[in-house]
Amino acid sequence: MTWACCKNGPGGRRAVVLGASALWLVACAAQQVSPPTPPPTLTRVDSPPAWRPGDRWVYDWTSGTNAGTKTVEVLEIKEVNNIQYYIVRIGDLDHYYTLDFKWSGTVRDGRVEARMVPPQPWFAWPLEMGKRWVHRGSYEERDRKQEQNETFAVVTTETVEVPAGRFHAFKVVREASRLESDQYWYAPEVRWYVKWIGRRGQVQFEERLREYQAAPRLIPAPTPASPPSKPK
């Protein structure tokens, strides 16, 4: 413990000053932990990410009293009628997505189960706050056909916590002319959604990302033609 002696006042009286308090304050200041750095603000994503065969997402899902897991895996990139598609396996169905993430249809054992004409645009690029787009089309199954009239919008950006971790994401909503709606959170870090809340009539479901495994990427993605816009 350190003590210090000094002059005190015009009368020249000597006072003893306890230096331990000062040292304690200095030590406390040195031990202060800096606040965590906030996640970078999402303002705009200019183009869709490039998926690779082997990219894999695992989700926990709930619907009422039911629960389970769902695995989404990119199998290959395939050209059909001069259009390239990601072939994505979900359960026993192969889903066809265009390279800009428009859903085109499903195939089981080489036979078309369902399709959307034109493909359904779950995202519109560049993706940014306030963006809106509409889709008018036809959903077709083997024995029925249903007209689609739906509106999409990017309503906010927020940090989402799921079993796989915390992610900064765009929140996109979809509203249809019938009793259908979707809210999903797209996180550029995992190249897909990390959370999805959907409603089909009176049935509601929720999916939350549990695991993401990226396929090896030996060749880096190409640089976008124009740089992302800066926050205003």
Wavefront OBJ file of the C-alpha trace (Angstrom):
o trace
v 0.000 0.000 0.000
v 1.391 3.409 -1.000
v 1.109 6.546 1.006
v 2.048 9.998 -0.234
v 2.873 13.212 1.616
v 2.223 16.707 0.297
v 1.843 20.391 1.244
v -1.723 21.336 2.115
v -2.831 24.999 2.195
v -0.998 28.304 2.746
v -0.167 27.472 6.364
v 2.166 24.733 5.192
v 0.348 21.972 7.126
v 1.386 18.533 6.070
v -1.310 16.008 5.188
v -1.085 12.354 4.525
v -2.850 11.182 1.350
v -3.874 7.597 0.878
v -2.647 6.580 -2.615
v -4.298 3.162 -2.539
v -7.687 4.595 -3.545
v -6.218 6.185 -6.656
v -4.510 2.967 -7.625
v -7.746 1.028 -7.120
v -9.632 3.407 -9.406
v -6.954 3.074 -12.090
v -7.076 -0.724 -11.854
v -10.877 -0.743 -12.189
v -10.722 1.479 -15.247
v -8.159 -0.825 -16.856
v -10.391 -3.851 -16.267
v -13.487 -2.356 -17.902
v -14.620 -4.427 -20.870
v -15.483 -2.596 -24.058
v -19.085 -3.098 -25.214
v -19.526 -5.684 -27.980
v -19.314 -4.387 -31.506
v -22.831 -4.223 -32.999
v -23.452 -6.287 -36.137
v -22.970 -4.443 -39.427
v -26.078 -2.677 -40.652
v -27.714 -4.307 -43.643
v -28.670 -1.772 -46.263
v -28.574 -3.602 -49.572
v -27.568 -6.893 -51.193
v -27.021 -6.374 -54.907
v -27.292 -9.931 -56.181
v -28.252 -13.423 -55.031
v -25.537 -15.584 -53.508
v -24.123 -18.470 -55.507
v -25.184 -21.831 -54.157
v -23.005 -24.892 -54.626
v -23.934 -28.575 -54.650
v -23.488 -29.696 -51.067
v -24.815 -26.536 -49.408
v -27.066 -27.769 -46.626
v -29.484 -26.204 -44.128
v -31.246 -28.003 -41.257
v -34.327 -26.442 -39.649
v -36.416 -27.166 -36.575
v -40.099 -26.779 -37.386
v -43.282 -26.552 -35.353
v -46.948 -26.493 -36.394
v -49.503 -26.634 -33.628
v -48.554 -29.590 -31.436
v -46.387 -31.162 -34.154
v -42.635 -30.669 -34.434
v -39.692 -32.072 -36.344
v -36.658 -31.255 -38.458
v -36.321 -30.403 -42.134
v -33.192 -30.695 -44.274
v -32.623 -28.586 -47.389
v -29.684 -29.572 -49.616
v -28.483 -28.354 -53.011
v -27.925 -31.411 -55.213
v -26.840 -29.912 -58.531
v -27.172 -27.100 -61.041
v -29.141 -28.266 -64.058
v -30.161 -26.677 -67.345
v -33.727 -27.222 -68.549
v -35.006 -25.540 -71.722
v -32.003 -23.190 -71.710
v -32.664 -22.083 -68.115
v -30.357 -23.016 -65.257
v -31.874 -24.266 -62.019
v -30.670 -25.216 -58.583
v -32.022 -28.678 -57.779
v -32.767 -28.614 -54.052
v -33.777 -31.761 -52.162
v -36.366 -31.355 -49.384
v -37.684 -34.656 -48.097
v -38.439 -36.822 -51.121
v -39.083 -33.875 -53.467
v -36.640 -32.050 -55.725
v -37.420 -28.333 -55.830
v -36.382 -26.257 -58.837
v -35.135 -22.735 -58.126
v -33.812 -20.319 -60.736
v -30.391 -18.834 -60.010
v -32.075 -15.702 -58.648
v -34.163 -17.793 -56.197
v -37.495 -17.986 -57.986
v -39.395 -21.161 -57.177
v -40.409 -23.011 -60.337
v -41.774 -26.352 -59.172
v -41.214 -29.782 -57.648
v -40.330 -33.179 -59.110
v -40.658 -36.620 -57.541
v -38.995 -39.630 -59.180
v -38.624 -37.729 -62.444
v -42.281 -36.673 -62.572
v -43.511 -33.092 -62.093
v -45.621 -32.792 -58.937
v -46.287 -29.048 -58.994
v -45.136 -25.937 -60.814
v -45.548 -22.165 -60.756
v -45.940 -20.212 -64.003
v -44.150 -17.838 -64.069
v -41.743 -18.847 -61.272
v -42.494 -17.364 -57.856
v -40.029 -14.590 -56.849
v -39.342 -15.093 -53.153
v -36.648 -12.426 -53.492
v -36.058 -9.477 -55.813
v -32.560 -8.152 -56.358
v -31.084 -5.854 -55.277
v -32.603 -6.649 -51.904
v -32.998 -3.551 -49.756
v -35.227 -1.890 -47.186
v -38.596 -0.756 -48.496
v -38.494 -2.789 -51.697
v -41.814 -4.187 -52.966
v -42.744 -6.499 -55.810
v -45.783 -8.422 -56.994
v -46.352 -11.802 -58.581
v -49.255 -12.816 -60.793
v -49.193 -16.413 -61.879
v -50.681 -19.867 -61.800
v -49.935 -22.686 -59.366
v -50.505 -26.041 -61.051
v -50.679 -29.566 -59.675
v -51.656 -32.763 -61.468
v -55.393 -32.324 -60.940
v -55.883 -28.648 -60.155
v -54.875 -25.145 -61.110
v -54.972 -22.063 -58.913
v -54.354 -18.420 -59.768
v -51.774 -16.587 -57.662
v -51.966 -12.909 -56.744
v -49.393 -11.940 -54.138
v -47.324 -9.017 -52.901
v -43.858 -9.117 -51.304
v -42.032 -6.433 -49.312
v -38.811 -5.979 -47.346
v -40.152 -4.398 -44.154
v -37.112 -4.136 -41.865
v -33.710 -5.485 -40.904
v -33.156 -7.043 -37.502
v -31.018 -9.430 -35.519
v -32.602 -12.864 -35.256
v -31.624 -15.524 -32.731
v -32.159 -19.158 -33.730
v -30.554 -22.448 -32.640
v -27.757 -21.926 -35.193
v -26.816 -18.552 -33.678
v -27.539 -14.834 -34.062
v -27.851 -13.357 -37.540
v -28.519 -9.927 -38.989
v -31.271 -10.399 -41.555
v -33.728 -8.770 -43.916
v -37.334 -9.446 -42.928
v -39.465 -10.133 -46.000
v -43.243 -10.542 -45.903
v -45.604 -12.067 -48.438
v -49.352 -11.528 -48.575
v -51.650 -13.414 -50.934
v -55.239 -12.857 -52.020
v -56.333 -15.894 -50.003
v -55.691 -16.787 -46.349
v -51.964 -17.159 -46.918
v -49.027 -15.187 -45.593
v -45.322 -15.606 -44.958
v -42.655 -13.824 -42.944
v -39.084 -14.901 -43.538
v -35.697 -13.594 -42.507
v -32.934 -13.730 -45.117
v -29.384 -13.706 -43.717
v -26.587 -13.153 -46.266
v -24.205 -14.991 -43.935
v -25.932 -18.323 -44.580
v -27.166 -17.556 -48.126
v -30.790 -18.371 -47.250
v -33.444 -17.765 -44.611
v -32.797 -18.352 -40.908
v -36.420 -18.113 -39.786
v -39.790 -18.540 -41.485
v -43.313 -18.079 -40.133
v -46.073 -19.091 -42.516
v -49.843 -19.410 -42.501
v -51.988 -21.549 -44.787
v -55.626 -20.998 -43.885
v -55.962 -21.763 -40.183
v -52.644 -23.620 -39.998
v -49.498 -21.774 -38.900
v -45.958 -23.130 -38.933
v -42.516 -21.886 -37.979
v -39.011 -22.908 -39.028
v -35.760 -21.928 -37.305
v -32.283 -22.681 -38.601
v -30.442 -25.279 -36.542
v -27.404 -25.923 -38.737
v -25.786 -24.586 -41.897
v -23.058 -26.433 -43.761
v -21.502 -24.674 -46.720
v -19.988 -26.694 -49.548
v -16.262 -26.053 -50.181
v -15.625 -22.940 -52.260
v -12.176 -23.036 -53.809
v -12.957 -20.295 -56.331
v -14.185 -17.041 -54.756
v -17.464 -15.538 -55.891
v -17.185 -12.901 -58.651
v -17.090 -9.272 -57.602
v -20.437 -7.500 -58.137
v -20.565 -5.160 -61.130
v -21.432 -2.228 -58.851
v -20.455 -1.830 -55.182
v -23.153 -1.973 -52.488
v -24.653 1.384 -51.631
v -23.368 3.057 -48.483
v -25.639 3.725 -45.494
v -27.190 7.162 -45.690
l 1 2 3 4 5 6 7 8 9 10 11 12 13 14 15 16 17 18 19 20 21 22 23 24 25 26 27 28 29 30 31 32 33 34 35 36 37 38 39 40 41 42 43 44 45 46 47 48 49 50 51 52 53 54 55 56 57 58 59 60 61 62 63 64 65 66 67 68 69 70 71 72 73 74 75 76 77 78 79 80 81 82 83 84 85 86 87 88 89 90 91 92 93 94 95 96 97 98 99 100 101 102 103 104 105 106 107 108 109 110 111 112 113 114 115 116 117 118 119 120 121 122 123 124 125 126 127 128 129 130 131 132 133 134 135 136 137 138 139 140 141 142 143 144 145 146 147 148 149 150 151 152 153 154 155 156 157 158 159 160 161 162 163 164 165 166 167 168 169 170 171 172 173 174 175 176 177 178 179 180 181 182 183 184 185 186 187 188 189 190 191 192 193 194 195 196 197 198 199 200 201 202 203 204 205 206 207 208 209 210 211 212 213 214 215 216 217 218 219 220 221 222 223 224 225 226 227 228 229 230 231 232
